[in-house]
Amino acid sequence: MNLRLRRPLWQTRWPRVVWVLLGALWLVSCSPAPPAALWRIAVNPWVGYEPWVFAQEMGALPPAVRVVELASNTETKRAFRNGLIEVAALTLDEALRLADEGQALHIVAVLSDSAGADAVLARADVAASLAASTSTSAPSKAMQPLRIGLERTALGELMLAHWLDKARLTLADVQPVHMEAADHENALTSRQVDMLVTFEPMKTRLEQRGAVKVLDTRELPGEVVDVLVARPGLDTTRLAELLLAWDHARQRLTLVSGPPPWLAAGVDLTPTQYLQTLEGLRFLSLADMLQRLQPDLSQTGPAAAPLAQGGQAMSTVLQSLGLIRQPPDWVSLLNPAPLALALTRAPQSATAAADHPSVSGGRP
């Protein structure tokens, strides 16, 4: 009788299992990594956000990152609320309003300071009447309420409040007319409004058509700041790459030979006018961005970072206007980690670059 003895189980089945597992691991290691999730950066037609547009056109953005151009800050906030974008360029006041509404966000960069690019304009005849009124001991209350066009944004309300204080007027003396930025120029030139709270590039175009500036952000240093906000949980490394792309475009735009003509044409300005609008902005280098977000070790408390210190007065005004309910939680809001990582990877020229454009001669 010929008996066939079976080998132990460990000598038969397990080696096959091991080889199958090893083969599977090899296949996994050879498979391409899954594509990165798409990130969308929302911007609006404001010259201060042009480095994002420029970075996209140069192909400098990280993979799977796209710039989405929206009509206004209002639309940007709506898209953020609805989960349609991951990253957004906003004014600081609008970022604070989003956070106050309960939207989870981090401020990961300070892009620029406005130094004249935002303004309150008046028709020439209205400006003359205001000048005559304020030259007396008390402003005249006899004129009809001034119709002032502005976006329904915190920045618009803030600029209006500052101008009223400067002109020694109250809200009872004016009639706010809320409108989108796209309607600003037509509203003033067609006399639908007497005055306008606006920004570049509309400001430059309207001044060339006779509008008179009665207030701009040179009188409000540090109050109008553009920031980059991101949803919590986004990859720090990709955010750092994104900030490096911004800085590369910023330097090309302001420190080399000036902006390409197509950027000026995109906002309906001549190259000379475009350069003039840049004079109303102060773009920040990566090093200065980080300095604004990191806590000042000589200070204590939740507002130890310079951005928070500078934003205290703004948050007080926003509360007084009923635009936010409580002071911001600066510790939760500010996230300097992506900037710190970007600086470790930046060329030396990026960390030492000047903050102000070296060239000579937009916002919802």
MIROFI-166679 format. One record per residue (C-alpha): z, x, y; residue in one letter. Coordinates in Angstrom, 1 decimal, padded with zeros to 4 digits. Layout:
% MIROFI-166679
Z, X, Y, A
...
END
This chain:
% MIROFI-166679
000.0, 000.0, 000.0, M
-001.1, 001.5, 003.2, N
001.4, 000.7, 005.9, L
000.5, 001.4, 009.5, R
003.6, 002.3, 011.5, L
003.7, 001.1, 015.1, R
004.6, 003.6, 017.8, R
007.6, 002.9, 019.9, P
006.9, 000.5, 022.8, L
007.5, 003.2, 025.4, W
004.7, 005.3, 023.8, Q
002.1, 002.5, 024.0, T
002.5, 000.0, 026.8, R
004.4, 001.9, 029.5, W
002.0, 004.8, 030.1, P
-000.7, 002.2, 030.7, R
001.5, 000.4, 033.2, V
002.2, 003.6, 035.0, V
-001.4, 004.5, 035.2, W
-002.3, 001.1, 036.5, V
000.4, 001.4, 039.2, L
-000.7, 004.8, 040.2, L
-004.3, 003.6, 040.4, G
-003.2, 000.7, 042.6, A
-001.3, 003.0, 044.9, L
-004.3, 005.3, 045.2, W
-006.6, 002.3, 046.1, L
-004.1, 001.2, 048.7, V
-003.9, 004.7, 050.2, S
-007.7, 004.8, 050.4, C
-008.1, 001.4, 052.0, S
-008.6, 001.3, 055.8, P
-005.6, 000.2, 057.8, A
-005.7, -003.4, 059.0, P
-007.2, -003.8, 062.4, P
-004.7, -003.9, 065.3, A
-003.9, -007.4, 066.7, A
-005.9, -008.2, 069.8, L
-004.0, -007.9, 073.1, W
-005.2, -009.7, 076.2, R
-004.2, -008.5, 079.6, I
-004.5, -011.1, 082.3, A
-005.4, -010.1, 085.9, V
-006.7, -012.0, 088.9, N
-009.1, -011.1, 091.7, P
-006.7, -008.8, 093.5, W
-007.8, -005.2, 094.5, V
-004.4, -004.0, 093.3, G
-005.4, -004.9, 089.7, Y
-008.8, -003.2, 089.8, E
-007.8, -000.2, 087.7, P
-007.5, -002.5, 084.7, W
-011.1, -003.7, 085.3, V
-012.2, -000.2, 085.8, F
-010.5, 001.1, 082.7, A
-012.2, -001.6, 080.6, Q
-015.6, -000.7, 082.0, E
-015.0, 003.0, 081.4, M
-014.1, 002.3, 077.8, G
-010.6, 003.8, 078.4, A
-008.5, 001.0, 077.0, L
-007.0, 001.3, 073.6, P
-008.7, -000.4, 070.7, P
-008.3, -004.2, 070.5, A
-007.2, -004.6, 074.1, V
-009.2, -006.8, 076.5, R
-008.9, -007.6, 080.2, V
-009.0, -011.3, 080.9, V
-009.9, -012.1, 084.5, E
-008.3, -015.3, 085.7, L
-008.6, -017.1, 089.1, A
-005.0, -016.8, 090.3, S
-001.4, -015.9, 089.6, N
-000.9, -019.5, 088.8, T
-003.4, -019.4, 086.0, E
-001.9, -016.1, 084.7, T
001.5, -017.7, 084.5, K
000.1, -020.7, 082.7, R
-001.7, -018.6, 080.2, A
001.5, -016.6, 079.5, F
003.6, -019.7, 079.1, R
001.0, -021.1, 076.6, N
000.9, -017.9, 074.5, G
-002.7, -017.1, 075.4, L
-002.0, -013.6, 076.6, I
000.2, -010.8, 075.6, E
000.3, -008.7, 078.8, V
000.0, -009.8, 082.5, A
-000.2, -008.2, 085.9, A
001.9, -010.2, 088.3, L
003.8, -009.9, 091.6, T
007.5, -009.2, 091.0, L
008.5, -012.6, 092.4, D
006.3, -014.4, 089.9, E
007.6, -012.4, 087.0, A
011.1, -013.3, 088.1, L
010.1, -017.0, 088.2, R
008.7, -016.8, 084.7, L
011.9, -015.2, 083.4, A
014.0, -017.8, 085.2, D
012.0, -020.5, 083.4, E
013.2, -019.1, 080.1, G
010.0, -017.1, 079.2, Q
010.8, -014.0, 077.2, A
009.3, -011.0, 078.9, L
009.8, -007.3, 079.8, H
008.7, -005.6, 083.0, I
007.2, -002.4, 081.6, V
005.6, -000.9, 084.8, A
005.5, -001.1, 088.5, V
001.8, -000.9, 089.4, L
001.7, -000.8, 093.2, S
003.4, -001.7, 096.5, D
001.6, -003.9, 099.1, S
001.5, -002.1, 102.4, A
-000.6, -004.5, 104.5, G
-002.8, -006.0, 101.8, A
-001.0, -009.3, 101.9, D
-000.9, -011.2, 105.3, A
-000.5, -014.3, 107.3, V
-003.7, -015.0, 109.3, L
-004.5, -017.4, 112.1, A
-007.7, -018.7, 113.7, R
-008.2, -016.9, 117.0, A
-007.4, -020.0, 119.1, D
-004.2, -020.7, 117.1, V
-003.1, -017.1, 117.4, A
-003.6, -017.3, 121.2, A
-001.5, -020.5, 121.4, S
001.2, -018.9, 119.3, L
001.2, -015.8, 121.5, A
001.5, -017.9, 124.7, A
004.3, -019.9, 123.1, S
006.4, -017.0, 121.9, T
006.0, -015.2, 125.2, S
008.4, -017.8, 126.8, T
012.1, -017.8, 126.3, S
011.8, -020.4, 123.5, A
008.9, -021.3, 121.2, P
007.1, -024.5, 122.2, S
007.7, -027.5, 119.9, K
005.0, -029.6, 121.6, A
002.1, -028.5, 119.4, M
001.2, -030.5, 116.4, Q
002.5, -029.1, 113.1, P
000.5, -026.1, 112.1, L
-001.5, -026.6, 108.8, R
-000.9, -023.4, 106.8, I
-002.9, -022.9, 103.6, G
-001.2, -021.0, 100.8, L
-001.1, -020.8, 097.1, E
001.6, -022.7, 095.3, R
003.3, -019.4, 094.3, T
006.5, -017.6, 095.1, A
004.7, -015.0, 097.1, L
003.0, -017.6, 099.3, G
006.3, -019.3, 100.0, E
008.0, -015.9, 100.6, L
005.4, -014.8, 103.2, M
005.6, -018.2, 104.9, L
009.4, -018.0, 105.1, A
009.1, -014.5, 106.7, H
006.5, -015.6, 109.2, W
008.5, -018.7, 110.2, L
011.5, -016.4, 110.8, D
009.5, -014.0, 112.9, K
007.9, -016.9, 115.0, A
011.3, -018.6, 115.4, R
010.0, -021.8, 113.8, L
011.1, -024.0, 110.9, T
009.4, -025.8, 108.1, L
009.4, -028.9, 110.3, A
006.9, -027.1, 112.6, D
004.3, -026.6, 109.9, V
002.4, -028.5, 107.3, Q
002.0, -026.4, 104.1, P
-001.4, -027.1, 102.4, V
-001.4, -025.7, 098.8, H
-004.7, -024.4, 097.6, M
-006.2, -021.9, 095.2, E
-007.2, -018.4, 096.5, A
-010.8, -019.2, 095.9, A
-010.6, -021.9, 098.7, D
-008.9, -019.7, 101.3, H
-011.9, -018.5, 103.2, E
-013.7, -021.8, 103.5, N
-010.5, -023.6, 104.5, A
-009.8, -021.4, 107.5, L
-013.4, -021.0, 108.7, T
-014.1, -024.8, 108.4, S
-010.8, -025.5, 110.3, R
-009.2, -027.4, 107.4, Q
-006.2, -025.3, 108.1, V
-004.9, -023.5, 111.2, D
-003.4, -020.5, 109.4, M
-003.5, -018.9, 106.0, L
-001.2, -016.9, 103.7, V
-003.7, -014.7, 101.9, T
-004.5, -011.2, 100.6, F
-007.3, -008.8, 099.9, E
-010.2, -009.0, 099.7, P
-010.2, -012.4, 101.5, M
-008.0, -010.9, 104.3, K
-010.6, -008.2, 105.2, T
-013.5, -010.7, 105.1, R
-011.7, -013.3, 107.3, L
-010.6, -010.7, 109.9, E
-014.2, -009.6, 110.3, Q
-015.0, -013.3, 111.0, R
-012.4, -013.5, 113.8, G
-009.2, -014.3, 112.1, A
-006.1, -012.7, 113.6, V
-003.3, -011.1, 111.6, K
000.2, -012.4, 112.6, V
002.2, -010.8, 109.8, L
001.5, -008.4, 106.9, D
003.4, -006.6, 104.3, T
003.7, -003.4, 106.4, R
006.5, -005.3, 108.1, E
008.1, -006.0, 104.7, L
008.3, -002.7, 103.0, P
009.1, -002.8, 099.3, G
009.2, -006.6, 099.1, E
005.8, -007.3, 097.6, V
005.4, -005.4, 094.4, V
003.0, -005.7, 091.5, D
004.4, -005.3, 088.0, V
003.1, -005.3, 084.4, L
004.9, -007.7, 082.1, V
004.7, -007.8, 078.3, A
006.0, -010.0, 075.6, R
009.1, -008.5, 073.8, P
008.3, -006.9, 070.5, G
004.9, -005.4, 071.4, L
004.4, -002.0, 070.0, D
005.7, 000.7, 072.3, T
003.1, 003.2, 071.4, T
000.2, 000.9, 072.2, R
001.9, 000.0, 075.5, L
002.1, 003.7, 076.3, A
-001.6, 004.1, 075.6, E
-002.3, 001.1, 077.8, L
-000.4, 002.7, 080.7, L
-002.2, 006.0, 080.2, L
-005.5, 004.1, 080.5, A
-004.3, 002.5, 083.7, W
-003.3, 005.8, 085.1, D
-006.7, 007.4, 084.2, H
-008.5, 004.6, 086.0, A
-006.1, 004.8, 089.0, R
-006.9, 008.4, 089.5, Q
-010.6, 007.9, 089.1, R
-010.4, 005.1, 091.6, L
-008.3, 006.7, 094.3, T
-008.2, 010.5, 093.9, L
-011.7, 011.6, 092.9, V
-014.8, 010.4, 094.7, S
-013.9, 006.8, 095.5, G
-014.7, 003.6, 093.6, P
-018.1, 002.9, 092.2, P
-020.2, 000.5, 094.2, P
-020.2, -002.2, 091.5, W
-016.4, -002.7, 092.0, L
-016.9, -003.5, 095.7, A
-019.7, -005.8, 094.9, A
-017.5, -007.6, 092.4, G
-015.2, -008.8, 095.1, V
-018.0, -009.3, 097.7, D
-017.2, -006.3, 099.8, L
-019.2, -003.4, 101.0, T
-018.0, 000.1, 099.8, P
-016.6, 000.8, 103.2, T
-014.7, -002.5, 103.3, Q
-013.4, -001.9, 099.7, Y
-012.0, 001.5, 100.7, L
-010.3, -000.2, 103.7, Q
-008.6, -002.7, 101.4, T
-007.2, 000.2, 099.3, L
-005.5, 001.5, 102.4, E
-003.2, -001.6, 102.2, G
-001.9, -000.5, 098.8, L
000.3, 002.2, 097.4, R
-000.5, 002.8, 093.7, F
002.3, 004.5, 091.8, L
002.0, 007.4, 089.4, S
003.5, 007.2, 085.9, L
006.4, 009.4, 087.0, A
007.2, 007.1, 090.0, D
006.8, 004.0, 087.8, M
009.4, 005.4, 085.5, L
011.7, 006.3, 088.3, Q
011.6, 002.7, 089.6, R
012.5, 001.3, 086.2, L
015.2, 003.7, 085.0, Q
018.8, 003.2, 086.0, P
020.1, 005.3, 088.8, D
023.0, 007.3, 087.3, L
024.8, 007.3, 090.6, S
024.9, 003.5, 090.6, Q
026.7, 001.0, 088.4, T
026.1, -002.6, 087.4, G
023.1, -004.5, 086.2, P
021.0, -003.7, 089.2, A
021.2, 000.1, 088.8, A
017.4, 000.6, 088.5, A
015.7, 001.1, 091.9, P
013.3, -001.8, 091.2, L
016.3, -004.1, 090.6, A
018.0, -002.8, 093.8, Q
014.9, -003.5, 095.8, G
014.5, -006.9, 094.1, G
018.0, -008.1, 095.0, Q
017.0, -009.3, 098.5, A
013.9, -011.0, 097.1, M
015.8, -012.8, 094.4, S
018.3, -014.0, 097.1, T
015.3, -015.4, 099.1, V
013.8, -017.0, 095.9, L
017.1, -018.7, 095.2, Q
017.4, -020.0, 098.7, S
013.9, -021.5, 098.5, L
014.8, -023.1, 095.2, G
012.2, -021.0, 093.3, L
014.7, -019.5, 090.9, I
018.1, -020.9, 089.7, R
020.1, -017.8, 089.1, Q
020.0, -014.0, 089.8, P
017.8, -012.1, 087.4, P
019.2, -010.4, 084.3, D
017.8, -007.0, 085.2, W
019.1, -005.2, 082.1, V
017.2, -007.5, 079.8, S
014.1, -007.6, 082.0, L
013.4, -003.9, 082.5, L
012.0, -001.8, 079.7, N
011.1, 001.8, 080.6, P
010.5, 003.0, 077.1, A
006.7, 002.7, 077.1, P
006.5, 004.6, 080.4, L
008.8, 007.3, 079.1, A
006.5, 007.7, 076.0, L
003.4, 007.7, 078.1, A
004.7, 010.5, 080.3, L
005.2, 012.7, 077.2, T
001.6, 012.3, 076.4, R
000.1, 012.4, 079.9, A
-001.9, 015.3, 081.2, P
000.0, 017.4, 083.8, Q
-002.3, 016.1, 086.5, S
-001.2, 012.5, 085.9, A
002.5, 013.3, 086.3, T
001.9, 015.2, 089.5, A
-000.7, 013.0, 091.1, A
-000.2, 011.7, 094.6, A
000.9, 008.1, 094.9, D
-001.2, 007.1, 097.9, H
-005.0, 006.9, 097.7, P
-006.6, 010.0, 099.2, S
-009.7, 008.0, 100.0, V
-010.0, 006.2, 103.3, S
-011.3, 003.2, 103.8, G
-007.1, -008.0, 096.6, G
-004.3, -010.9, 095.5, R
-003.4, -014.3, 094.2, P
END
